[in-house]
Amino acid sequence: MDSSKFSDCFSEELHEECGVFGVYSDGAINPAYASYNGLLALQHRGQESCGIAVNDRGVISYHKDMGLVSEVFSKETLASLEGQMSVAHVRYSTAGGSVPENAQPLVMRYVKGVLAIAHNGNLTNAVEIRKELEHRGAIFQTTIDSEVIAYLIARERVHSHSVEAAVSAAMKQLDGSYSLLVMSPRKLIAARDPHGFRPLCMGKLEGSYVFASESCALDAAGAEFVRDIEPGEIVVVDDRGITSIKDNCPKESKKSLCVFEYIYFARTDSIIDGIGVYESRKEAGRILAREFPVDADLVIGVPESGIDAAIGYSEESGIPYEKGIVKNNYIGRTFIKPTQQERAKSVRLKLNPLLTSVKGKRVVMIDDSIVRGTTCDRIVTMLRKAGAKEVHLRISSPPFTWPCYYGTDIPSKGELIACKHTVDEICKISGADSLGYLPADKLSQMLLNKANGICTACFTGKYPTEIPQKLLEGKERGGVDFDKKLVKDKQ
């Protein structure tokens, strides 16, 4: 695990580690093409690298590279990936660097044959396991914790009667978050950590089974949603059919699905653990309208996830909703810039105010979060330059006051603006006329009181699992200096 990545990513945007997709086909669908379509639907979960591995009667071939799905795969490449099952992956790095060797799926040859693995999440005990394996002679080819999982499964397989038994034994040694797809010569296996930090669902098309991080990817492949994989569950598909193994399912509910899946990560048309993402974001907007009402002329949303909450705010408040900010969808990965000056330019390249909507208006602007506070002030400034009379900022999540250790690149406490400043001070730093965050005690209400258990640690500091001291120390360092702008605004 390489925690230095947290300090390397300076974009105000948050990123989730990746998305997974898998197919076991009876001939109804082509696994490679279905995986390609599934990855396109999951592209929002990772834009650094992608890959597809296909199993043709025990022979696994694969293609992966840095870049977007449409850049990495051509018709010729997909045509060459023939087989009956597949696992696929899109990646944004939080643990491990952004380099070609860290692209997934990982394909591993060992004494029992070949395994291909695609993993979404972040292990909190990866460093300890990796050291133990290295002391026993293991040689790692990547810097990602997914390879740690692969090694554990391979080691356990030597002493297990089946690959699913090896996966189960490996899961008992893992801490943290993982939604996992494992492809052996004859089987496709899906597994979710006992807390269910990351989403994973199953679909079906005739006799074929499909697994994906989000239901929108099932739709893209033409598969019908069947159900979500339960926390701790292992689902095995082979020529005998489908089997569910629940040896690792907790006896008591410990479910801790990342609440930010609903706030930001997931695509609007996805349904995760029975809750629609669109409906939850609209409800967040409704809550904001009740908690922080204001006299205004229109409501706008920061694309993309802020739009749904803005619609909810508009419906609850009666203030008209209009498009007020236009997003350039073709900036892509170039938006992540290494210097402050380049980041400032990139904000304007990616987002631009719609003058005809905001000029002369009192505007309520809805965004999904404020992390470092390095972007919201530029958006507010752009709106004012476009002629907005007032800008009232509403955030559809609580203030970030704690880092994440489960696969979201929420940075160190020193880089979180809410750890250093009050809401009033953040309002002044942003340049907004008023600021309101979604209250943390309203998160369950945002999920329509249907959630069976969510992780809110980045807002509350209540982590569902024990965090190793080394990881804690790594995220306690200092960061962005917000005070200069605050002092300037006070003068």
C-alpha positions as CSV (number, residue, x, y, z in Angstrom):
1,M,0.0,0.0,0.0
2,D,1.4,3.4,-1.0
3,S,-0.2,6.1,1.1
4,S,1.8,8.8,-0.6
5,K,-0.9,8.9,-3.2
6,F,-3.1,10.8,-0.8
7,S,-0.8,13.8,-0.9
8,D,-0.3,13.6,-4.6
9,C,-4.0,14.1,-5.5
10,F,-4.8,17.8,-5.1
11,S,-8.1,18.0,-7.0
12,E,-11.0,19.2,-4.9
13,E,-13.0,16.3,-6.5
14,L,-13.1,13.1,-4.5
15,H,-12.4,9.8,-6.2
16,E,-13.4,6.3,-5.4
17,E,-10.9,3.6,-6.0
18,C,-12.5,1.6,-8.8
19,G,-15.3,-0.4,-10.3
20,V,-15.6,-4.2,-11.1
21,F,-17.6,-6.1,-13.6
22,G,-17.8,-9.9,-14.4
23,V,-19.7,-12.2,-16.7
24,Y,-20.3,-16.0,-16.6
25,S,-21.9,-16.7,-20.0
26,D,-23.8,-19.7,-21.3
27,G,-23.6,-18.2,-24.8
28,A,-26.3,-15.7,-24.4
29,I,-23.8,-12.8,-24.3
30,N,-20.2,-12.2,-25.3
31,P,-18.2,-11.7,-22.1
32,A,-15.7,-9.3,-23.6
33,Y,-18.2,-7.0,-25.3
34,A,-20.5,-7.2,-22.2
35,S,-17.6,-6.2,-20.0
36,Y,-16.7,-3.4,-22.3
37,N,-20.2,-2.0,-22.1
38,G,-20.2,-2.5,-18.3
39,L,-16.9,-0.7,-17.9
40,L,-18.3,2.2,-20.0
41,A,-21.1,2.5,-17.5
42,L,-18.7,2.4,-14.6
43,Q,-16.2,4.9,-16.1
44,H,-17.2,7.4,-13.4
45,R,-15.6,5.2,-10.8
46,G,-12.1,5.3,-12.3
47,Q,-10.4,7.0,-15.2
48,E,-6.8,6.1,-14.8
49,S,-6.7,2.5,-16.1
50,C,-8.9,-0.3,-17.1
51,G,-8.7,-3.9,-18.2
52,I,-10.6,-7.1,-19.2
53,A,-9.6,-10.7,-18.6
54,V,-11.4,-13.5,-20.4
55,N,-11.4,-17.2,-19.7
56,D,-11.6,-19.6,-22.7
57,R,-11.9,-23.1,-21.3
58,G,-9.2,-22.6,-18.8
59,V,-7.0,-20.3,-20.8
60,I,-7.0,-16.7,-19.6
61,S,-6.2,-13.9,-21.9
62,Y,-6.3,-10.2,-21.0
63,H,-5.8,-6.6,-22.1
64,K,-5.3,-3.7,-19.8
65,D,-3.6,-0.3,-20.0
66,M,-3.7,3.3,-18.7
67,G,-6.5,5.4,-20.0
68,L,-10.3,5.5,-20.5
69,V,-12.2,2.4,-21.6
70,S,-12.8,3.9,-25.1
71,E,-9.1,4.6,-25.4
72,V,-7.8,1.3,-24.3
73,F,-10.1,-1.1,-26.2
74,S,-10.6,-1.3,-29.9
75,K,-12.9,-3.6,-32.0
76,E,-9.9,-5.7,-32.8
77,T,-8.8,-6.0,-29.2
78,L,-12.3,-7.0,-28.0
79,A,-12.6,-9.5,-30.9
80,S,-9.4,-11.2,-29.7
81,L,-10.7,-11.7,-26.2
82,E,-12.7,-14.9,-26.7
83,G,-14.1,-17.0,-23.9
84,Q,-17.0,-18.0,-21.7
85,M,-16.4,-15.7,-18.7
86,S,-14.6,-12.5,-17.8
87,V,-13.6,-10.1,-15.1
88,A,-13.1,-6.4,-15.8
89,H,-12.0,-3.3,-13.9
90,V,-11.7,0.5,-14.0
91,R,-9.3,2.1,-11.6
92,Y,-8.6,5.3,-9.8
93,S,-5.7,4.9,-7.5
94,T,-5.9,5.5,-3.7
95,A,-3.5,2.7,-2.6
96,G,-0.7,2.3,-5.0
97,G,0.6,4.6,-7.7
98,S,-0.9,5.5,-11.1
99,V,1.4,3.2,-13.2
100,P,0.7,0.5,-15.8
101,E,1.7,-2.4,-13.6
102,N,-1.1,-1.5,-11.1
103,A,-3.8,-1.8,-13.7
104,Q,-6.3,-4.5,-13.1
105,P,-7.5,-7.3,-13.5
106,L,-4.5,-9.0,-12.0
107,V,-3.7,-12.3,-13.7
108,M,-1.7,-14.7,-11.5
109,R,-0.2,-18.1,-12.4
110,Y,0.5,-20.4,-9.5
111,V,0.7,-24.1,-8.7
112,K,-3.1,-24.7,-9.0
113,G,-3.4,-22.9,-12.4
114,V,-4.4,-19.3,-13.1
115,L,-6.4,-16.7,-11.3
116,A,-7.7,-13.3,-12.5
117,I,-8.8,-10.8,-9.8
118,A,-10.6,-7.5,-9.9
119,H,-10.9,-5.6,-6.6
120,N,-12.7,-2.5,-5.4
121,G,-11.8,-1.1,-2.0
122,N,-8.9,-0.6,0.4
123,L,-7.4,-3.0,2.9
124,T,-6.4,-1.5,6.3
125,N,-4.1,-4.4,7.1
126,A,-2.5,-4.7,3.7
127,V,0.9,-3.4,4.9
128,E,1.1,-6.1,7.7
129,I,0.1,-8.9,5.4
130,R,2.4,-7.8,2.6
131,K,5.4,-7.7,5.0
132,E,4.5,-11.2,6.3
133,L,4.3,-12.5,2.8
134,E,7.6,-10.8,1.7
135,H,9.4,-12.4,4.7
136,R,8.2,-15.7,3.5
137,G,9.8,-15.1,0.1
138,A,6.9,-13.5,-1.9
139,I,7.8,-11.2,-4.7
140,F,5.3,-8.5,-5.6
141,Q,5.0,-7.0,-9.0
142,T,2.7,-4.1,-8.1
143,T,2.2,-1.7,-5.2
144,I,-1.6,-2.3,-4.8
145,D,-3.2,-4.2,-2.0
146,S,-5.2,-6.2,-4.6
147,E,-2.1,-8.3,-5.1
148,V,-2.0,-9.0,-1.4
149,I,-5.5,-10.5,-1.8
150,A,-4.3,-12.6,-4.8
151,Y,-1.4,-14.0,-2.9
152,L,-3.6,-15.0,0.1
153,I,-6.0,-16.8,-2.1
154,A,-3.2,-18.6,-4.0
155,R,-1.6,-19.6,-0.7
156,E,-4.9,-20.8,0.8
157,R,-5.8,-22.7,-2.4
158,V,-2.9,-25.0,-1.9
159,H,-4.5,-26.3,1.2
160,S,-8.2,-26.0,0.2
161,H,-10.5,-28.3,-1.6
162,S,-11.8,-25.5,-3.9
163,V,-11.0,-22.0,-5.0
164,E,-14.1,-20.7,-3.2
165,A,-12.9,-22.3,0.0
166,A,-9.6,-20.5,-0.5
167,V,-11.4,-17.2,-1.0
168,S,-13.3,-17.8,2.2
169,A,-10.1,-18.5,4.1
170,A,-8.4,-15.4,2.7
171,M,-11.4,-13.2,3.6
172,K,-10.9,-14.2,7.3
173,Q,-7.5,-12.6,7.2
174,L,-8.5,-9.3,5.5
175,D,-9.5,-6.1,7.2
176,G,-11.0,-3.1,5.4
177,S,-13.1,-2.8,2.2
178,Y,-13.3,-5.1,-0.8
179,S,-15.8,-6.0,-3.4
180,L,-14.0,-8.8,-5.3
181,L,-14.3,-10.8,-8.5
182,V,-12.1,-13.9,-8.8
183,M,-12.0,-16.0,-12.0
184,S,-10.4,-19.4,-12.0
185,P,-10.2,-21.8,-14.9
186,R,-13.7,-23.1,-14.3
187,K,-15.5,-20.7,-11.9
188,L,-16.4,-17.1,-11.4
189,I,-16.6,-15.9,-7.8
190,A,-18.0,-12.7,-6.4
191,A,-17.3,-11.7,-2.8
192,R,-18.1,-8.7,-0.6
193,D,-16.4,-7.8,2.7
194,P,-18.4,-8.5,5.9
195,H,-19.1,-4.8,6.4
196,G,-20.3,-4.3,2.8
197,F,-18.3,-1.1,2.5
198,R,-18.4,-1.1,-1.3
199,P,-21.4,-2.1,-3.5
200,L,-21.6,-5.3,-5.5
201,C,-24.7,-6.6,-7.3
202,M,-25.7,-9.5,-9.5
203,G,-27.8,-9.7,-12.6
204,K,-29.0,-12.3,-15.1
205,L,-29.5,-12.5,-18.8
206,E,-31.1,-15.8,-19.8
207,G,-28.6,-18.4,-18.5
208,S,-25.7,-15.9,-18.0
209,Y,-24.8,-14.3,-14.7
210,V,-23.4,-10.8,-14.5
211,F,-21.7,-9.0,-11.5
212,A,-21.1,-5.3,-11.2
213,S,-20.2,-2.5,-8.7
214,E,-23.4,-0.7,-9.7
215,S,-26.8,-1.7,-11.2
216,C,-26.3,0.8,-14.1
217,A,-23.6,-1.5,-15.5
218,L,-26.0,-4.4,-15.5
219,D,-28.4,-2.3,-17.5
220,A,-25.6,-1.5,-20.0
221,A,-24.9,-5.2,-20.5
222,G,-28.6,-5.9,-21.0
223,A,-28.8,-8.0,-17.8
224,E,-31.7,-7.9,-15.4
225,F,-30.9,-7.0,-11.8
226,V,-31.4,-9.9,-9.4
227,R,-30.0,-8.8,-6.1
228,D,-27.2,-7.2,-4.1
229,I,-24.4,-9.5,-2.8
230,E,-24.7,-9.5,1.0
231,P,-21.9,-8.4,3.2
232,G,-19.5,-11.3,3.8
233,E,-21.2,-13.4,1.1
234,I,-19.4,-15.4,-1.6
235,V,-21.3,-16.3,-4.8
236,V,-19.9,-19.0,-7.0
237,V,-21.0,-19.6,-10.6
238,D,-19.8,-22.7,-12.6
239,D,-21.2,-25.3,-15.0
240,R,-23.3,-26.7,-12.2
241,G,-25.1,-23.4,-11.6
242,I,-24.9,-20.8,-8.8
243,T,-24.0,-21.3,-5.2
244,S,-24.1,-18.9,-2.2
245,I,-21.6,-19.3,0.7
246,K,-22.2,-17.3,3.8
247,D,-19.5,-18.5,6.1
248,N,-18.1,-15.0,6.5
249,C,-21.4,-13.2,6.9
250,P,-21.6,-11.6,10.3
251,K,-24.1,-13.2,12.7
252,E,-25.2,-9.7,13.7
253,S,-25.6,-6.9,11.3
254,K,-22.3,-5.0,10.8
255,K,-23.2,-3.4,7.5
256,S,-21.3,-0.2,6.8
257,L,-21.9,0.8,3.2
258,C,-20.1,4.0,2.4
259,V,-22.7,6.7,2.5
260,F,-20.7,8.7,-0.1
261,E,-21.8,6.2,-2.7
262,Y,-25.2,7.9,-2.5
263,I,-23.9,11.4,-2.1
264,Y,-21.4,11.4,-4.9
265,F,-19.7,8.2,-6.2
266,A,-22.5,6.2,-7.8
267,R,-24.2,7.1,-11.0
268,T,-27.6,8.7,-10.7
269,D,-29.5,5.8,-12.3
270,S,-28.0,3.1,-10.0
271,I,-29.8,1.4,-7.2
272,I,-27.6,0.3,-4.3
273,D,-28.8,-2.0,-1.6
274,G,-32.4,-1.2,-2.4
275,I,-32.0,2.5,-2.4
276,G,-32.1,4.7,-5.5
277,V,-29.2,7.1,-5.8
278,Y,-31.3,9.7,-7.6
279,E,-34.0,9.6,-4.9
280,S,-31.5,9.9,-2.1
281,R,-29.8,12.9,-3.6
282,K,-33.1,14.6,-4.2
283,E,-34.0,13.9,-0.5
284,A,-30.7,15.5,0.5
285,G,-31.8,18.7,-1.3
286,R,-35.2,18.6,0.3
287,I,-33.5,18.4,3.8
288,L,-31.3,21.3,2.9
289,A,-34.3,23.4,1.9
290,R,-36.0,22.7,5.2
291,E,-32.8,23.2,7.3
292,F,-31.4,26.2,5.5
293,P,-34.2,28.2,3.7
294,V,-33.3,31.4,1.9
295,D,-35.0,34.0,-0.3
296,A,-33.6,33.5,-3.7
297,D,-34.6,33.6,-7.4
298,L,-33.3,30.3,-8.6
299,V,-31.6,27.0,-7.6
300,I,-28.6,25.6,-9.5
301,G,-26.5,22.5,-9.1
302,V,-22.8,21.9,-9.6
303,P,-22.6,19.1,-12.2
304,E,-23.1,16.2,-11.9
305,S,-24.1,15.0,-8.4
306,G,-25.1,18.5,-7.2
307,I,-27.9,18.6,-9.8
308,D,-30.1,16.0,-8.3
309,A,-29.9,17.6,-4.8
310,A,-30.7,21.0,-6.5
311,I,-33.8,19.5,-8.0
312,G,-34.9,18.4,-4.5
313,Y,-34.1,21.8,-3.0
314,S,-36.2,23.4,-5.7
315,E,-39.1,21.1,-5.2
316,E,-39.1,21.6,-1.4
317,S,-38.6,25.4,-1.4
318,G,-40.6,26.3,-4.5
319,I,-37.7,28.2,-5.9
320,P,-37.3,27.5,-9.6
321,Y,-34.5,25.2,-10.7
322,E,-32.4,26.1,-13.7
323,K,-29.2,25.1,-15.3
324,G,-26.7,27.6,-14.1
325,I,-23.3,25.8,-14.6
326,V,-22.2,24.0,-17.7
327,K,-19.7,21.1,-17.4
328,N,-17.2,20.2,-20.1
329,N,-17.4,16.4,-20.1
330,Y,-14.3,16.0,-22.2
331,I,-11.7,17.3,-19.7
332,G,-11.4,13.9,-18.1
333,R,-8.2,12.9,-16.5
334,T,-6.4,16.1,-17.4
335,F,-8.4,17.9,-14.7
336,I,-6.1,16.5,-12.0
337,K,-3.2,19.1,-12.0
338,P,-0.1,19.1,-9.9
339,T,0.2,22.9,-9.2
340,Q,-2.2,25.4,-7.7
341,Q,-2.1,27.7,-10.8
342,E,-2.9,24.8,-13.1
343,R,-5.8,23.7,-10.8
344,A,-7.2,27.2,-10.9
345,K,-7.3,27.2,-14.7
346,S,-8.8,23.7,-14.8
347,V,-11.8,24.7,-12.7
348,R,-12.7,27.2,-15.4
349,L,-12.0,24.7,-18.2
350,K,-14.3,22.1,-16.6
351,L,-17.1,24.4,-15.2
352,N,-18.5,27.6,-16.7
353,P,-21.5,29.7,-15.5
354,L,-24.5,30.2,-17.7
355,L,-24.8,34.0,-17.8
356,T,-28.4,34.1,-19.1
357,S,-29.5,32.1,-16.1
358,V,-27.6,33.7,-13.2
359,K,-27.2,37.4,-14.2
360,G,-29.0,39.7,-11.8
361,K,-30.3,36.7,-9.7
362,R,-30.1,35.6,-6.1
363,V,-28.7,32.1,-6.6
364,V,-28.8,29.0,-4.4
365,M,-25.9,26.8,-5.5
366,I,-25.9,23.1,-4.5
367,D,-22.7,21.1,-4.4
368,D,-22.1,17.6,-3.0
369,S,-19.1,18.4,-0.7
370,I,-16.3,20.7,0.3
371,V,-13.1,18.9,0.9
372,R,-10.1,21.3,0.9
373,G,-12.1,24.3,0.0
374,T,-9.9,25.0,-3.1
375,T,-12.7,24.9,-5.7
376,C,-15.9,26.3,-4.2
377,D,-14.5,29.8,-3.9
378,R,-13.6,29.8,-7.6
379,I,-17.1,28.7,-8.6
380,V,-18.7,31.3,-6.3
381,T,-16.4,33.9,-7.9
382,M,-17.3,32.8,-11.4
383,L,-21.0,33.2,-10.6
384,R,-20.5,36.7,-9.2
385,K,-18.5,37.7,-12.3
386,A,-21.4,36.3,-14.4
387,G,-23.7,38.8,-12.6
388,A,-25.2,36.9,-9.7
389,K,-26.4,39.3,-7.1
390,E,-26.2,36.8,-4.2
391,V,-24.7,33.2,-4.0
392,H,-26.0,31.0,-1.2
393,L,-24.0,27.7,-0.9
394,R,-25.7,24.5,0.2
395,I,-23.8,21.3,0.5
396,S,-25.5,17.9,0.3
397,S,-23.2,16.2,2.8
398,P,-21.9,17.0,6.3
399,P,-18.5,18.7,6.8
400,F,-15.5,16.3,6.2
401,T,-13.6,16.2,9.5
402,W,-12.0,12.7,9.4
403,P,-10.0,10.9,6.7
404,C,-11.2,7.7,5.0
405,Y,-9.3,4.4,5.2
406,Y,-11.6,2.3,3.1
407,G,-10.9,3.4,-0.4
408,T,-12.0,7.0,-0.8
409,D,-9.2,9.6,-1.3
410,I,-10.3,11.9,1.5
411,P,-7.0,13.4,2.5
412,S,-5.3,14.0,5.9
413,K,-7.1,16.0,8.6
414,G,-4.7,18.9,8.0
415,E,-6.0,19.2,4.4
416,L,-9.7,19.2,5.4
417,I,-11.0,22.7,5.6
418,A,-13.7,21.8,8.1
419,C,-11.0,20.6,10.6
420,K,-9.5,24.1,10.7
421,H,-12.5,26.4,10.4
422,T,-16.0,27.0,11.5
423,V,-18.9,27.0,9.0
424,D,-19.0,30.8,9.2
425,E,-15.3,31.0,8.4
426,I,-15.7,28.5,5.5
427,C,-18.5,30.7,4.2
428,K,-16.2,33.7,4.2
429,I,-13.4,31.8,2.5
430,S,-15.8,30.6,-0.2
431,G,-17.1,34.1,-0.8
432,A,-20.7,32.9,-0.5
433,D,-23.5,35.0,1.2
434,S,-24.5,32.0,3.3
435,L,-23.5,28.3,3.7
436,G,-25.4,25.3,5.0
437,Y,-24.2,21.7,5.2
438,L,-26.5,18.6,5.4
439,P,-26.6,17.7,9.1
440,A,-24.9,14.4,10.0
441,D,-27.9,13.3,11.9
442,K,-30.0,13.6,8.7
443,L,-28.0,11.1,6.7
444,S,-30.4,8.2,7.5
445,Q,-33.3,10.5,6.5
446,M,-31.5,11.2,3.2
447,L,-31.5,7.5,2.6
448,L,-35.3,7.5,3.1
449,N,-34.8,5.6,6.4
450,K,-34.2,2.4,4.4
451,A,-30.5,1.9,5.0
452,N,-29.6,-1.2,7.0
453,G,-26.2,0.3,8.0
454,I,-23.9,2.9,6.6
455,C,-20.4,4.1,7.2
456,T,-20.3,7.8,8.2
457,A,-16.7,7.8,9.6
458,C,-15.5,10.7,7.4
459,F,-18.1,12.9,9.0
460,T,-18.2,11.5,12.5
461,G,-14.9,9.8,13.2
462,K,-16.7,6.6,14.2
463,Y,-14.9,3.9,12.2
464,P,-16.5,0.5,11.8
465,T,-13.2,-1.3,12.1
466,E,-10.0,-0.8,14.0
467,I,-7.5,1.4,12.1
468,P,-3.8,0.6,12.5
469,Q,-1.8,3.2,14.2
470,K,0.5,3.7,11.3
471,L,-2.4,4.6,9.0
472,L,-3.8,7.0,11.6
473,E,-0.4,8.7,11.9
474,G,-0.1,9.0,8.1
475,K,-3.2,11.1,7.9
476,E,-2.6,13.5,10.8
477,R,-0.2,15.7,9.0
478,G,-0.8,19.4,8.1
479,G,-1.9,20.6,4.7
480,V,-3.6,23.5,3.0
481,D,-3.2,27.0,4.5
482,F,-6.7,28.5,4.4
483,D,-6.0,31.3,6.9
484,K,-4.4,33.7,4.4
485,K,-7.6,34.0,2.4
486,L,-9.6,34.3,5.6
487,V,-7.5,37.1,6.9
488,K,-7.6,38.9,3.5
489,D,-11.4,38.6,3.5
490,K,-11.6,40.1,7.0
491,Q,-9.5,43.1,6.1
